[in-house]
């Protein structure tokens, strides 16, 4: 688990990654990272996430979008003018002169906003048509990585994590202890997938965080890679499990095997 950073360290880290520190400050920050494992780990994770986001394709904006926006703005402007009383209505020349620049600026802003919004929506939703569930699970994993800690309850004791889920969800999964198999239990959190609250168990394998989200049985989530994170799914009679991590697929297969072979945690209600 990466320890939370001080607010000033977060600001310095962001400025360093963006290239906003001067050479002296950059050198000082690099020396700090060499001696501060938590700070260096946070830097590595942030750069990995940035690279994953940058690797996603941008949305394609139609070539005639700007012209269509300009035409719609012209129509709306003329409609607004015709609805004003004659005594308040300026001449057509005055209207065109007054609004020409604002129309162009607004159209440019609209185009820019469409490009940015389209890119963001493409990043979030480009897998939605193929597999919305997988996209939502990966989004929950990424949100966990970006948060100060990837869990709502921190505990390596399954007898603590399991009751925590039981007290908050209609159905709670088994929470096996896989530390001896190389996957240490960190805790758990509640994610919202397909408009339903679900349990996500969080494990650690070396420097990698594994999110295991539990869905209703019978759901199909194909094995795939989304935004640089591998997705692996399997089912039993109680749940469909979806594991997300930047580990290689072979390691996630080992995780699946060890989790499936572990004895279920007993049902404990608080």
Protein Blocks (a to p, Z undefined) as FASTA:
>chain_A
ZZdddfklmmmmmmmmnopacfklmmmmmmmmmmmmklmmmmmmmmmmmmmmmmpccddd
dfklmmmmmmmmmmmmmmmmmmpcfklpccfklmmmmmmmmmmmmmmmmmmmmmmmmmmm
mmmmmmmmmommlmmmmmmmmmmmmpmbfcfbdcfbfklmmmmmmmmpfbdcddddfkln
opacfbdcdddeehiacddddddehjbccddddddehiacddddeehiacdddddfkbcc
ddddfbdfklmmmmmmmmmmpccdddddZZ
